């Protein structure tokens, strides 16, 4: 949110967090649409050096 929030074309259902912990790299998939709507109660904290990717929605014209 500090970066201005997601763009309208962001697919908030498929957010990926990549975290490096020592020699191990873990990937976490989040549905931020549910989180932002208040439907999810479990908390996931972003840490320094986390890589956050948000794909674009697939749109058919």
PDB file with SEQRES, HELIX, SHEET and CRYST1 records, atoms N, CA, C and O in Angstrom:
SEQRES   1 A   61  UNK UNK UNK UNK UNK UNK UNK UNK UNK UNK UNK UNK UNK          
SEQRES   2 A   61  UNK UNK UNK UNK UNK UNK UNK UNK UNK UNK UNK UNK UNK          
SEQRES   3 A   61  UNK UNK UNK UNK UNK UNK UNK UNK UNK UNK UNK UNK UNK          
SEQRES   4 A   61  UNK UNK UNK UNK UNK UNK UNK UNK UNK UNK UNK UNK UNK          
SEQRES   5 A   61  UNK UNK UNK UNK UNK UNK UNK UNK UNK                          
HELIX    1 AA1 UNK A   32  UNK A   36  1                                   5    
SHEET    1 AA1 3 UNK A  24  UNK A  30  0                                        
SHEET    2 AA1 3 UNK A  10  UNK A  21 -1                                        
SHEET    3 AA1 3 UNK A  51  UNK A  56 -1                                        
CRYST1    1.000    1.000    1.000  90.00  90.00  90.00 P 1           1          
ATOM      1  N   UNK A   1       0.812  -1.188   0.000  1.00  0.00           N  
ATOM      2  CA  UNK A   1       0.000   0.000   0.000  1.00  0.00           C  
ATOM      3  C   UNK A   1       0.864   1.264   0.000  1.00  0.00           C  
ATOM      4  O   UNK A   1       0.448   2.297  -0.524  1.00  0.00           O  
ATOM      5  N   UNK A   2       2.041   1.188   0.575  1.00  0.00           N  
ATOM      6  CA  UNK A   2       2.911   2.363   0.586  1.00  0.00           C  
ATOM      7  C   UNK A   2       3.398   2.718  -0.810  1.00  0.00           C  
ATOM      8  O   UNK A   2       3.796   3.855  -1.060  1.00  0.00           O  
ATOM      9  N   UNK A   3       3.370   1.756  -1.717  1.00  0.00           N  
ATOM     10  CA  UNK A   3       3.791   2.014  -3.092  1.00  0.00           C  
ATOM     11  C   UNK A   3       2.640   2.529  -3.941  1.00  0.00           C  
ATOM     12  O   UNK A   3       2.799   2.703  -5.150  1.00  0.00           O  
ATOM     13  N   UNK A   4       1.487   2.777  -3.334  1.00  0.00           N  
ATOM     14  CA  UNK A   4       0.354   3.310  -4.078  1.00  0.00           C  
ATOM     15  C   UNK A   4      -0.766   2.318  -4.275  1.00  0.00           C  
ATOM     16  O   UNK A   4      -1.780   2.649  -4.890  1.00  0.00           O  
ATOM     17  N   UNK A   5      -0.608   1.101  -3.766  1.00  0.00           N  
ATOM     18  CA  UNK A   5      -1.659   0.096  -3.902  1.00  0.00           C  
ATOM     19  C   UNK A   5      -1.604  -0.604  -5.241  1.00  0.00           C  
ATOM     20  O   UNK A   5      -0.816  -0.230  -6.109  1.00  0.00           O  
ATOM     21  N   UNK A   6      -2.427  -1.610  -5.414  1.00  0.00           N  
ATOM     22  CA  UNK A   6      -2.414  -2.375  -6.666  1.00  0.00           C  
ATOM     23  C   UNK A   6      -3.079  -1.610  -7.805  1.00  0.00           C  
ATOM     24  O   UNK A   6      -3.964  -0.783  -7.584  1.00  0.00           O  
ATOM     25  N   UNK A   7      -2.641  -1.897  -9.012  1.00  0.00           N  
ATOM     26  CA  UNK A   7      -3.270  -1.294 -10.192  1.00  0.00           C  
ATOM     27  C   UNK A   7      -4.582  -2.023 -10.474  1.00  0.00           C  
ATOM     28  O   UNK A   7      -4.786  -3.131  -9.978  1.00  0.00           O  
ATOM     29  N   UNK A   8      -5.467  -1.426 -11.255  1.00  0.00           N  
ATOM     30  CA  UNK A   8      -6.734  -2.088 -11.576  1.00  0.00           C  
ATOM     31  C   UNK A   8      -6.562  -3.417 -12.315  1.00  0.00           C  
ATOM     32  O   UNK A   8      -7.453  -4.266 -12.276  1.00  0.00           O  
ATOM     33  N   UNK A   9      -5.429  -3.603 -12.986  1.00  0.00           N  
ATOM     34  CA  UNK A   9      -5.200  -4.841 -13.731  1.00  0.00           C  
ATOM     35  C   UNK A   9      -4.511  -5.923 -12.893  1.00  0.00           C  
ATOM     36  O   UNK A   9      -4.204  -6.996 -13.412  1.00  0.00           O  
ATOM     37  N   UNK A  10      -4.267  -5.660 -11.617  1.00  0.00           N  
ATOM     38  CA  UNK A  10      -3.579  -6.625 -10.750  1.00  0.00           C  
ATOM     39  C   UNK A  10      -4.494  -7.801 -10.411  1.00  0.00           C  
ATOM     40  O   UNK A  10      -5.671  -7.612 -10.101  1.00  0.00           O  
ATOM     41  N   UNK A  11      -3.952  -9.002 -10.471  1.00  0.00           N  
ATOM     42  CA  UNK A  11      -4.689 -10.205 -10.088  1.00  0.00           C  
ATOM     43  C   UNK A  11      -4.380 -10.486  -8.616  1.00  0.00           C  
ATOM     44  O   UNK A  11      -3.435 -11.211  -8.305  1.00  0.00           O  
ATOM     45  N   UNK A  12      -5.165  -9.922  -7.728  1.00  0.00           N  
ATOM     46  CA  UNK A  12      -4.905 -10.034  -6.292  1.00  0.00           C  
ATOM     47  C   UNK A  12      -5.185 -11.416  -5.737  1.00  0.00           C  
ATOM     48  O   UNK A  12      -4.878 -11.681  -4.574  1.00  0.00           O  
ATOM     49  N   UNK A  13      -5.758 -12.302  -6.532  1.00  0.00           N  
ATOM     50  CA  UNK A  13      -6.005 -13.669  -6.073  1.00  0.00           C  
ATOM     51  C   UNK A  13      -4.752 -14.535  -6.170  1.00  0.00           C  
ATOM     52  O   UNK A  13      -4.717 -15.627  -5.602  1.00  0.00           O  
ATOM     53  N   UNK A  14      -3.726 -14.070  -6.878  1.00  0.00           N  
ATOM     54  CA  UNK A  14      -2.536 -14.888  -7.130  1.00  0.00           C  
ATOM     55  C   UNK A  14      -1.247 -14.160  -6.774  1.00  0.00           C  
ATOM     56  O   UNK A  14      -0.309 -14.140  -7.571  1.00  0.00           O  
ATOM     57  N   UNK A  15      -1.190 -13.568  -5.601  1.00  0.00           N  
ATOM     58  CA  UNK A  15       0.011 -12.869  -5.138  1.00  0.00           C  
ATOM     59  C   UNK A  15       1.020 -13.912  -4.654  1.00  0.00           C  
ATOM     60  O   UNK A  15       0.659 -14.854  -3.947  1.00  0.00           O  
ATOM     61  N   UNK A  16       2.276 -13.739  -5.035  1.00  0.00           N  
ATOM     62  CA  UNK A  16       3.344 -14.655  -4.627  1.00  0.00           C  
ATOM     63  C   UNK A  16       4.399 -13.889  -3.836  1.00  0.00           C  
ATOM     64  O   UNK A  16       4.833 -12.810  -4.239  1.00  0.00           O  
ATOM     65  N   UNK A  17       4.803 -14.464  -2.708  1.00  0.00           N  
ATOM     66  CA  UNK A  17       5.884 -13.924  -1.890  1.00  0.00           C  
ATOM     67  C   UNK A  17       7.019 -14.939  -1.924  1.00  0.00           C  
ATOM     68  O   UNK A  17       6.820 -16.109  -1.599  1.00  0.00           O  
ATOM     69  N   UNK A  18       8.210 -14.491  -2.319  1.00  0.00           N  
ATOM     70  CA  UNK A  18       9.393 -15.355  -2.314  1.00  0.00           C  
ATOM     71  C   UNK A  18      10.287 -14.864  -1.191  1.00  0.00           C  
ATOM     72  O   UNK A  18      10.650 -13.689  -1.128  1.00  0.00           O  
ATOM     73  N   UNK A  19      10.637 -15.795  -0.302  1.00  0.00           N  
ATOM     74  CA  UNK A  19      11.420 -15.441   0.879  1.00  0.00           C  
ATOM     75  C   UNK A  19      12.667 -16.330   0.956  1.00  0.00           C  
ATOM     76  O   UNK A  19      12.577 -17.554   0.863  1.00  0.00           O  
ATOM     77  N   UNK A  20      13.825 -15.693   1.125  1.00  0.00           N  
ATOM     78  CA  UNK A  20      15.094 -16.399   1.304  1.00  0.00           C  
ATOM     79  C   UNK A  20      15.398 -16.467   2.790  1.00  0.00           C  
ATOM     80  O   UNK A  20      15.552 -15.437   3.445  1.00  0.00           O  
ATOM     81  N   UNK A  21      15.485 -17.688   3.327  1.00  0.00           N  
ATOM     82  CA  UNK A  21      15.811 -17.891   4.740  1.00  0.00           C  
ATOM     83  C   UNK A  21      17.042 -18.782   4.821  1.00  0.00           C  
ATOM     84  O   UNK A  21      16.946 -20.007   4.747  1.00  0.00           O  
ATOM     85  N   UNK A  22      18.195 -18.149   4.975  1.00  0.00           N  
ATOM     86  CA  UNK A  22      19.449 -18.909   4.965  1.00  0.00           C  
ATOM     87  C   UNK A  22      19.683 -19.478   3.575  1.00  0.00           C  
ATOM     88  O   UNK A  22      19.706 -18.737   2.592  1.00  0.00           O  
ATOM     89  N   UNK A  23      19.857 -20.803   3.491  1.00  0.00           N  
ATOM     90  CA  UNK A  23      20.062 -21.471   2.206  1.00  0.00           C  
ATOM     91  C   UNK A  23      18.753 -21.914   1.573  1.00  0.00           C  
ATOM     92  O   UNK A  23      18.758 -22.490   0.485  1.00  0.00           O  
ATOM     93  N   UNK A  24      17.646 -21.659   2.228  1.00  0.00           N  
ATOM     94  CA  UNK A  24      16.349 -22.146   1.778  1.00  0.00           C  
ATOM     95  C   UNK A  24      15.495 -21.008   1.210  1.00  0.00           C  
ATOM     96  O   UNK A  24      15.395 -19.939   1.812  1.00  0.00           O  
ATOM     97  N   UNK A  25      14.896 -21.244   0.073  1.00  0.00           N  
ATOM     98  CA  UNK A  25      13.982 -20.283  -0.540  1.00  0.00           C  
ATOM     99  C   UNK A  25      12.567 -20.864  -0.464  1.00  0.00           C  
ATOM    100  O   UNK A  25      12.324 -21.990  -0.896  1.00  0.00           O  
ATOM    101  N   UNK A  26      11.648 -20.086   0.086  1.00  0.00           N  
ATOM    102  CA  UNK A  26      10.264 -20.538   0.192  1.00  0.00           C  
ATOM    103  C   UNK A  26       9.363 -19.618  -0.619  1.00  0.00           C  
ATOM    104  O   UNK A  26       9.640 -18.429  -0.779  1.00  0.00           O  
ATOM    105  N   UNK A  27       8.287 -20.193  -1.123  1.00  0.00           N  
ATOM    106  CA  UNK A  27       7.304 -19.445  -1.897  1.00  0.00           C  
ATOM    107  C   UNK A  27       5.964 -19.546  -1.193  1.00  0.00           C  
ATOM    108  O   UNK A  27       5.534 -20.638  -0.820  1.00  0.00           O  
ATOM    109  N   UNK A  28       5.309 -18.422  -1.012  1.00  0.00           N  
ATOM    110  CA  UNK A  28       4.002 -18.364  -0.364  1.00  0.00           C  
ATOM    111  C   UNK A  28       3.005 -17.766  -1.350  1.00  0.00           C  
ATOM    112  O   UNK A  28       3.265 -16.715  -1.936  1.00  0.00           O  
ATOM    113  N   UNK A  29       1.867 -18.429  -1.535  1.00  0.00           N  
ATOM    114  CA  UNK A  29       0.803 -17.927  -2.405  1.00  0.00           C  
ATOM    115  C   UNK A  29      -0.273 -17.315  -1.526  1.00  0.00           C  
ATOM    116  O   UNK A  29      -0.716 -17.940  -0.563  1.00  0.00           O  
ATOM    117  N   UNK A  30      -0.699 -16.101  -1.846  1.00  0.00           N  
ATOM    118  CA  UNK A  30      -1.705 -15.410  -1.055  1.00  0.00           C  
ATOM    119  C   UNK A  30      -2.851 -14.934  -1.947  1.00  0.00           C  
ATOM    120  O   UNK A  30      -2.638 -14.536  -3.092  1.00  0.00           O  
ATOM    121  N   UNK A  31      -4.068 -14.981  -1.404  1.00  0.00           N  
ATOM    122  CA  UNK A  31      -5.227 -14.400  -2.057  1.00  0.00           C  
ATOM    123  C   UNK A  31      -5.487 -13.073  -1.363  1.00  0.00           C  
ATOM    124  O   UNK A  31      -6.228 -13.016  -0.382  1.00  0.00           O  
ATOM    125  N   UNK A  32      -4.888 -12.018  -1.863  1.00  0.00           N  
ATOM    126  CA  UNK A  32      -5.005 -10.706  -1.228  1.00  0.00           C  
ATOM    127  C   UNK A  32      -6.383 -10.084  -1.423  1.00  0.00           C  
ATOM    128  O   UNK A  32      -6.764  -9.183  -0.675  1.00  0.00           O  
ATOM    129  N   UNK A  33      -7.128 -10.549  -2.409  1.00  0.00           N  
ATOM    130  CA  UNK A  33      -8.480 -10.027  -2.608  1.00  0.00           C  
ATOM    131  C   UNK A  33      -9.338 -10.334  -1.385  1.00  0.00           C  
ATOM    132  O   UNK A  33     -10.071  -9.468  -0.908  1.00  0.00           O  
ATOM    133  N   UNK A  34      -9.249 -11.569  -0.873  1.00  0.00           N  
ATOM    134  CA  UNK A  34      -9.978 -11.948   0.340  1.00  0.00           C  
ATOM    135  C   UNK A  34      -9.449 -11.210   1.565  1.00  0.00           C  
ATOM    136  O   UNK A  34     -10.227 -10.798   2.426  1.00  0.00           O  
ATOM    137  N   UNK A  35      -8.147 -11.043   1.645  1.00  0.00           N  
ATOM    138  CA  UNK A  35      -7.539 -10.345   2.788  1.00  0.00           C  
ATOM    139  C   UNK A  35      -8.012  -8.896   2.843  1.00  0.00           C  
ATOM    140  O   UNK A  35      -8.413  -8.410   3.901  1.00  0.00           O  
ATOM    141  N   UNK A  36      -7.965  -8.208   1.707  1.00  0.00           N  
ATOM    142  CA  UNK A  36      -8.368  -6.809   1.664  1.00  0.00           C  
ATOM    143  C   UNK A  36      -9.868  -6.620   1.887  1.00  0.00           C  
ATOM    144  O   UNK A  36     -10.309  -5.551   2.309  1.00  0.00           O  
ATOM    145  N   UNK A  37     -10.653  -7.672   1.598  1.00  0.00           N  
ATOM    146  CA  UNK A  37     -12.097  -7.611   1.825  1.00  0.00           C  
ATOM    147  C   UNK A  37     -12.456  -8.000   3.263  1.00  0.00           C  
ATOM    148  O   UNK A  37     -13.625  -7.944   3.645  1.00  0.00           O  
ATOM    149  N   UNK A  38     -11.441  -8.398   4.071  1.00  0.00           N  
ATOM    150  CA  UNK A  38     -11.681  -8.763   5.457  1.00  0.00           C  
ATOM    151  C   UNK A  38     -12.169 -10.182   5.648  1.00  0.00           C  
ATOM    152  O   UNK A  38     -12.661 -10.515   6.726  1.00  0.00           O  
ATOM    153  N   UNK A  39     -12.050 -11.044   4.625  1.00  0.00           N  
ATOM    154  CA  UNK A  39     -12.530 -12.427   4.713  1.00  0.00           C  
ATOM    155  C   UNK A  39     -11.506 -13.377   5.312  1.00  0.00           C  
ATOM    156  O   UNK A  39     -11.878 -14.455   5.777  1.00  0.00           O  
ATOM    157  N   UNK A  40     -10.245 -13.017   5.316  1.00  0.00           N  
ATOM    158  CA  UNK A  40      -9.182 -13.881   5.863  1.00  0.00           C  
ATOM    159  C   UNK A  40      -8.716 -13.327   7.199  1.00  0.00           C  
ATOM    160  O   UNK A  40      -8.555 -12.117   7.360  1.00  0.00           O  
ATOM    161  N   UNK A  41      -8.504 -14.212   8.144  1.00  0.00           N  
ATOM    162  CA  UNK A  41      -8.078 -13.780   9.475  1.00  0.00           C  
ATOM    163  C   UNK A  41      -6.614 -14.109   9.765  1.00  0.00           C  
ATOM    164  O   UNK A  41      -6.008 -13.477  10.630  1.00  0.00           O  
ATOM    165  N   UNK A  42      -6.026 -15.096   9.050  1.00  0.00           N  
ATOM    166  CA  UNK A  42      -4.629 -15.444   9.303  1.00  0.00           C  
ATOM    167  C   UNK A  42      -3.718 -14.349   8.764  1.00  0.00           C  
ATOM    168  O   UNK A  42      -3.943 -13.817   7.677  1.00  0.00           O  
ATOM    169  N   UNK A  43      -2.694 -14.023   9.531  1.00  0.00           N  
ATOM    170  CA  UNK A  43      -1.813 -12.889   9.222  1.00  0.00           C  
ATOM    171  C   UNK A  43      -0.518 -13.403   8.596  1.00  0.00           C  
ATOM    172  O   UNK A  43       0.063 -14.384   9.060  1.00  0.00           O  
ATOM    173  N   UNK A  44      -0.079 -12.728   7.539  1.00  0.00           N  
ATOM    174  CA  UNK A  44       1.203 -13.023   6.914  1.00  0.00           C  
ATOM    175  C   UNK A  44       1.995 -11.730   6.884  1.00  0.00           C  
ATOM    176  O   UNK A  44       1.573 -10.751   6.268  1.00  0.00           O  
ATOM    177  N   UNK A  45       3.133 -11.724   7.544  1.00  0.00           N  
ATOM    178  CA  UNK A  45       3.941 -10.515   7.635  1.00  0.00           C  
ATOM    179  C   UNK A  45       5.026 -10.510   6.575  1.00  0.00           C  
ATOM    180  O   UNK A  45       5.731 -11.502   6.390  1.00  0.00           O  
ATOM    181  N   UNK A  46       5.157  -9.385   5.879  1.00  0.00           N  
ATOM    182  CA  UNK A  46       6.234  -9.184   4.915  1.00  0.00           C  
ATOM    183  C   UNK A  46       7.504  -8.876   5.685  1.00  0.00           C  
ATOM    184  O   UNK A  46       7.483  -8.125   6.660  1.00  0.00           O  
ATOM    185  N   UNK A  47       8.620  -9.464   5.239  1.00  0.00           N  
ATOM    186  CA  UNK A  47       9.907  -9.252   5.877  1.00  0.00           C  
ATOM    187  C   UNK A  47      10.857  -8.563   4.902  1.00  0.00           C  
ATOM    188  O   UNK A  47      10.650  -8.606   3.689  1.00  0.00           O  
ATOM    189  N   UNK A  48      11.897  -7.930   5.434  1.00  0.00           N  
ATOM    190  CA  UNK A  48      12.890  -7.323   4.546  1.00  0.00           C  
ATOM    191  C   UNK A  48      13.441  -8.354   3.557  1.00  0.00           C  
ATOM    192  O   UNK A  48      13.656  -9.511   3.917  1.00  0.00           O  
ATOM    193  N   UNK A  49      13.660  -7.943   2.354  1.00  0.00           N  
ATOM    194  CA  UNK A  49      14.201  -8.765   1.263  1.00  0.00           C  
ATOM    195  C   UNK A  49      13.183  -9.723   0.653  1.00  0.00           C  
ATOM    196  O   UNK A  49      13.547 -10.484  -0.243  1.00  0.00           O  
ATOM    197  N   UNK A  50      11.920  -9.722   1.096  1.00  0.00           N  
ATOM    198  CA  UNK A  50      10.891 -10.520   0.436  1.00  0.00           C  
ATOM    199  C   UNK A  50      10.669  -9.966  -0.969  1.00  0.00           C  
ATOM    200  O   UNK A  50      10.730  -8.757  -1.190  1.00  0.00           O  
ATOM    201  N   UNK A  51      10.415 -10.856  -1.896  1.00  0.00           N  
ATOM    202  CA  UNK A  51      10.094 -10.475  -3.265  1.00  0.00           C  
ATOM    203  C   UNK A  51       8.602 -10.728  -3.459  1.00  0.00           C  
ATOM    204  O   UNK A  51       8.122 -11.843  -3.259  1.00  0.00           O  
ATOM    205  N   UNK A  52       7.876  -9.685  -3.851  1.00  0.00           N  
ATOM    206  CA  UNK A  52       6.432  -9.777  -4.022  1.00  0.00           C  
ATOM    207  C   UNK A  52       6.111  -9.651  -5.504  1.00  0.00           C  
ATOM    208  O   UNK A  52       6.513  -8.682  -6.149  1.00  0.00           O  
ATOM    209  N   UNK A  53       5.386 -10.633  -6.047  1.00  0.00           N  
ATOM    210  CA  UNK A  53       4.958 -10.553  -7.442  1.00  0.00           C  
ATOM    211  C   UNK A  53       3.437 -10.618  -7.499  1.00  0.00           C  
ATOM    212  O   UNK A  53       2.804 -11.414  -6.806  1.00  0.00           O  
ATOM    213  N   UNK A  54       2.873  -9.769  -8.333  1.00  0.00           N  
ATOM    214  CA  UNK A  54       1.432  -9.734  -8.539  1.00  0.00           C  
ATOM    215  C   UNK A  54       1.201  -9.771 -10.040  1.00  0.00           C  
ATOM    216  O   UNK A  54       1.498  -8.800 -10.735  1.00  0.00           O  
ATOM    217  N   UNK A  55       0.671 -10.890 -10.555  1.00  0.00           N  
ATOM    218  CA  UNK A  55       0.456 -10.972 -11.998  1.00  0.00           C  
ATOM    219  C   UNK A  55      -0.725 -10.103 -12.433  1.00  0.00           C  
ATOM    220  O   UNK A  55      -1.530  -9.664 -11.612  1.00  0.00           O  
ATOM    221  N   UNK A  56      -0.807  -9.872 -13.723  1.00  0.00           N  
ATOM    222  CA  UNK A  56      -1.940  -9.135 -14.269  1.00  0.00           C  
ATOM    223  C   UNK A  56      -3.118 -10.091 -14.465  1.00  0.00           C  
ATOM    224  O   UNK A  56      -2.939 -11.295 -14.652  1.00  0.00           O  
ATOM    225  N   UNK A  57      -4.325  -9.525 -14.417  1.00  0.00           N  
ATOM    226  CA  UNK A  57      -5.517 -10.308 -14.707  1.00  0.00           C  
ATOM    227  C   UNK A  57      -5.515 -10.665 -16.185  1.00  0.00           C  
ATOM    228  O   UNK A  57      -5.029  -9.905 -17.022  1.00  0.00           O  
ATOM    229  N   UNK A  58      -6.063 -11.829 -16.490  1.00  0.00           N  
ATOM    230  CA  UNK A  58      -6.237 -12.233 -17.879  1.00  0.00           C  
ATOM    231  C   UNK A  58      -7.549 -11.636 -18.360  1.00  0.00           C  
ATOM    232  O   UNK A  58      -8.615 -11.962 -17.838  1.00  0.00           O  
ATOM    233  N   UNK A  59      -7.471 -10.768 -19.347  1.00  0.00           N  
ATOM    234  CA  UNK A  59      -8.658 -10.054 -19.824  1.00  0.00           C  
ATOM    235  C   UNK A  59      -8.879 -10.384 -21.297  1.00  0.00           C  
ATOM    236  O   UNK A  59      -7.956 -10.324 -22.109  1.00  0.00           O  
ATOM    237  N   UNK A  60     -10.115 -10.731 -21.621  1.00  0.00           N  
ATOM    238  CA  UNK A  60     -10.483 -10.982 -23.004  1.00  0.00           C  
ATOM    239  C   UNK A  60     -11.369  -9.824 -23.463  1.00  0.00           C  
ATOM    240  O   UNK A  60     -12.365  -9.496 -22.818  1.00  0.00           O  
ATOM    241  N   UNK A  61     -10.997  -9.219 -24.571  1.00  0.00           N  
ATOM    242  CA  UNK A  61     -11.773  -8.096 -25.102  1.00  0.00           C  
ATOM    243  C   UNK A  61     -12.726  -8.563 -26.167  1.00  0.00           C  
ATOM    244  O   UNK A  61     -13.465  -7.756 -26.731  1.00  0.00           O  
TER     245      UNK A  61                                                      
END                                                                             
